[in-house]
Structure formats: C-alpha cells, structure tokens
C-alpha cells in the first residue's frame, strides 16, 4: 500500500503512483493541500480520501 498527499511536488506524486501501480500496490491519495491535478495522476489512485472541508468547496 502506498499513501501520498500533495505536500510534495506533483511530478513526484505522479511518478510514485505510477511505480506503485506497476508493482501491484493499492494507492491512496489524500489531496492536501488542495491542488489542480491532471488525469494521469488520478487514474493511478485507488482510494481518494477527502477532507470534509474540501467537499464543501
């Protein structure tokens, strides 16, 4: 299992998610702090954890 959030550069998130999926790992993304993400990042996320405050935006 790989858990990531967005406090690191988006390119690092994208690369790590891609590696994790190739290795057959479950991926979890907690999108904090909130940022605009490309679809190629989101397609490698199995579980997307949202903060209740972000869901109100």
N, CA and C atoms as an extended XYZ file, in Angstrom:
171
Properties=species:S:1:pos:R:3:atomname:S:1:resname:S:1:resid:I:1 pbc="F F F"
N         0.847       -1.167        0.000 N   UNK     1
C         0.000        0.000        0.000 CA  UNK     1
C         0.898        1.238        0.000 C   UNK     1
N         0.505        2.229       -0.784 N   UNK     2
C         1.232        3.493       -0.852 CA  UNK     2
C         0.240        4.611       -0.574 C   UNK     2
N         0.584        5.481        0.376 N   UNK     3
C        -0.263        6.616        0.745 CA  UNK     3
C         0.513        7.896        0.446 C   UNK     3
N        -0.126        8.806       -0.278 N   UNK     4
C         0.512       10.075       -0.640 CA  UNK     4
C        -0.415       11.234       -0.342 C   UNK     4
N         0.188       12.403       -0.139 N   UNK     5
C        -0.573       13.639       -0.112 CA  UNK     5
C         0.168       14.644       -0.975 C   UNK     5
N        -0.341       15.839       -1.082 N   UNK     6
C         0.176       16.781       -2.074 CA  UNK     6
C         1.139       17.818       -1.507 C   UNK     6
N         1.826       17.479       -0.433 N   UNK     7
C         2.832       18.392        0.112 CA  UNK     7
C         4.167       18.260       -0.615 C   UNK     7
N         4.260       17.284       -1.497 N   UNK     8
C         5.459       17.092       -2.309 CA  UNK     8
C         5.120       17.498       -3.743 C   UNK     8
N         6.119       17.716       -4.593 N   UNK     9
C         5.824       18.137       -5.972 CA  UNK     9
C         4.910       17.144       -6.703 C   UNK     9
N         4.019       17.678       -7.543 N   UNK    10
C         3.073       16.834       -8.279 CA  UNK    10
C         3.783       15.823       -9.174 C   UNK    10
N         4.918       16.176       -9.725 N   UNK    11
C         5.665       15.224      -10.558 CA  UNK    11
C         6.125       14.029       -9.730 C   UNK    11
N         6.471       14.262       -8.472 N   UNK    12
C         6.869       13.172       -7.577 CA  UNK    12
C         5.678       12.289       -7.255 C   UNK    12
N         4.525       12.909       -7.031 N   UNK    13
C         3.295       12.157       -6.773 CA  UNK    13
C         2.970       11.280       -7.981 C   UNK    13
N         3.005       11.875       -9.160 N   UNK    14
C         2.700       11.148      -10.398 CA  UNK    14
C         3.645        9.962      -10.585 C   UNK    14
N         4.931       10.185      -10.418 N   UNK    15
C         5.938        9.139      -10.597 CA  UNK    15
C         5.747        8.012       -9.581 C   UNK    15
N         5.537        8.381       -8.329 N   UNK    16
C         5.380        7.385       -7.268 CA  UNK    16
C         4.116        6.557       -7.459 C   UNK    16
N         3.018        7.201       -7.838 N   UNK    17
C         1.780        6.463       -8.091 CA  UNK    17
C         1.958        5.482       -9.247 C   UNK    17
N         2.649        5.912      -10.290 N   UNK    18
C         2.900        5.029      -11.426 CA  UNK    18
C         3.724        3.814      -11.034 C   UNK    18
N         4.765        4.023      -10.237 N   UNK    19
C         5.591        2.910       -9.758 CA  UNK    19
C         4.779        1.953       -8.892 C   UNK    19
N         3.970        2.527       -8.010 N   UNK    20
C         3.164        1.702       -7.103 CA  UNK    20
C         2.179        0.834       -7.880 C   UNK    20
N         1.517        1.410       -8.881 N   UNK    21
C         0.549        0.643       -9.671 CA  UNK    21
C         1.246       -0.464      -10.454 C   UNK    21
N         2.415       -0.174      -11.020 N   UNK    22
C         3.170       -1.199      -11.748 CA  UNK    22
C         3.585       -2.343      -10.831 C   UNK    22
N         3.786       -2.029       -9.546 N   UNK    23
C         4.177       -3.045       -8.566 CA  UNK    23
C         2.967       -3.753       -7.967 C   UNK    23
N         1.758       -3.367       -8.418 N   UNK    24
C         0.545       -4.022       -7.937 CA  UNK    24
C         0.084       -3.571       -6.566 C   UNK    24
N         0.538       -2.394       -6.138 N   UNK    25
C         0.171       -1.882       -4.818 CA  UNK    25
C        -1.129       -1.083       -4.884 C   UNK    25
N        -1.859       -1.081       -3.785 N   UNK    26
C        -3.025       -0.218       -3.637 CA  UNK    26
C        -2.521        1.189       -3.350 C   UNK    26
N        -3.111        2.182       -4.017 N   UNK    27
C        -2.680        3.565       -3.829 CA  UNK    27
C        -3.792        4.383       -3.190 C   UNK    27
N        -3.391        5.226       -2.257 N   UNK    28
C        -4.316        6.111       -1.555 CA  UNK    28
C        -3.771        7.527       -1.676 C   UNK    28
N        -4.628        8.455       -2.071 N   UNK    29
C        -4.221        9.856       -2.178 CA  UNK    29
C        -5.100       10.707       -1.283 C   UNK    29
N        -4.454       11.452       -0.410 N   UNK    30
C        -5.118       12.463        0.415 CA  UNK    30
C        -4.714       13.802       -0.194 C   UNK    30
N        -5.622       14.459       -0.929 N   UNK    31
C        -5.247       15.636       -1.710 CA  UNK    31
C        -5.130       16.916       -0.886 C   UNK    31
N        -4.168       16.942        0.013 N   UNK    32
C        -3.963       18.124        0.839 CA  UNK    32
C        -2.492       18.510        0.770 C   UNK    32
N        -2.200       19.763        0.601 N   UNK    33
C        -3.141       20.841        0.336 CA  UNK    33
C        -3.765       20.689       -1.057 C   UNK    33
N        -4.956       21.222       -1.203 N   UNK    34
C        -5.700       21.074       -2.458 CA  UNK    34
C        -4.938       21.714       -3.620 C   UNK    34
N        -4.838       20.971       -4.715 N   UNK    35
C        -4.182       21.450       -5.938 CA  UNK    35
C        -4.938       20.897       -7.140 C   UNK    35
N        -4.804       21.568       -8.261 N   UNK    36
C        -5.346       21.051       -9.513 CA  UNK    36
C        -4.426       19.924       -9.967 C   UNK    36
N        -5.028       18.760      -10.279 N   UNK    37
C        -4.243       17.595      -10.689 CA  UNK    37
C        -4.665       17.140      -12.074 C   UNK    37
N        -3.724       16.590      -12.795 N   UNK    38
C        -4.024       16.067      -14.123 CA  UNK    38
C        -4.646       14.678      -14.011 C   UNK    38
N        -5.321       14.283      -15.064 N   UNK    39
C        -5.996       12.984      -15.082 CA  UNK    39
C        -5.011       11.825      -14.971 C   UNK    39
N        -3.798       12.008      -15.480 N   UNK    40
C        -2.825       10.918      -15.397 CA  UNK    40
C        -2.376       10.645      -13.965 C   UNK    40
N        -2.560       11.586      -13.074 N   UNK    41
C        -2.330       11.327      -11.645 CA  UNK    41
C        -3.523       10.566      -11.086 C   UNK    41
N        -4.713       11.071      -11.345 N   UNK    42
C        -5.921       10.486      -10.762 CA  UNK    42
C        -6.186        9.060      -11.232 C   UNK    42
N        -5.789        8.718      -12.451 N   UNK    43
C        -6.068        7.371      -12.954 CA  UNK    43
C        -5.270        6.296      -12.219 C   UNK    43
N        -4.247        6.680      -11.474 N   UNK    44
C        -3.456        5.718      -10.714 CA  UNK    44
C        -3.814        5.685       -9.232 C   UNK    44
N        -4.904        6.340       -8.854 N   UNK    45
C        -5.339        6.377       -7.455 CA  UNK    45
C        -6.480        5.376       -7.264 C   UNK    45
N        -6.314        4.477       -6.290 N   UNK    46
C        -7.382        3.525       -5.969 CA  UNK    46
C        -8.369        4.113       -4.975 C   UNK    46
N        -7.853        4.800       -3.964 N   UNK    47
C        -8.693        5.372       -2.915 CA  UNK    47
C        -8.346        6.851       -2.793 C   UNK    47
N        -9.365        7.695       -2.862 N   UNK    48
C        -9.205        9.144       -2.805 CA  UNK    48
C        -9.840        9.616       -1.503 C   UNK    48
N        -9.038       10.037       -0.538 N   UNK    49
C        -9.549       10.473        0.764 CA  UNK    49
C        -9.753       11.979        0.758 C   UNK    49
N       -10.976       12.399        1.010 N   UNK    50
C       -11.282       13.829        1.004 CA  UNK    50
C       -11.505       14.347        2.414 C   UNK    50
N       -10.987       15.520        2.681 N   UNK    51
C       -11.260       16.249        3.903 CA  UNK    51
C       -12.670       16.821        3.773 C   UNK    51
N       -13.438       16.776        4.830 N   UNK    52
C       -14.821       17.256        4.768 CA  UNK    52
C       -14.880       18.710        4.303 C   UNK    52
N       -13.923       19.537        4.687 N   UNK    53
C       -13.922       20.937        4.264 CA  UNK    53
C       -13.730       21.070        2.760 C   UNK    53
N       -12.942       20.186        2.144 N   UNK    54
C       -12.736       20.243        0.701 CA  UNK    54
C       -13.994       19.842       -0.056 C   UNK    54
N       -14.792       18.955        0.504 N   UNK    55
C       -16.004       18.519       -0.196 CA  UNK    55
C       -17.047       19.622       -0.247 C   UNK    55
N       -16.929       20.621        0.610 N   UNK    56
C       -17.879       21.738        0.631 CA  UNK    56
C       -17.544       22.798       -0.406 C   UNK    56
N       -16.346       22.753       -0.966 N   UNK    57
C       -15.911       23.770       -1.943 CA  UNK    57
C       -16.557       23.544       -3.294 C   UNK    57
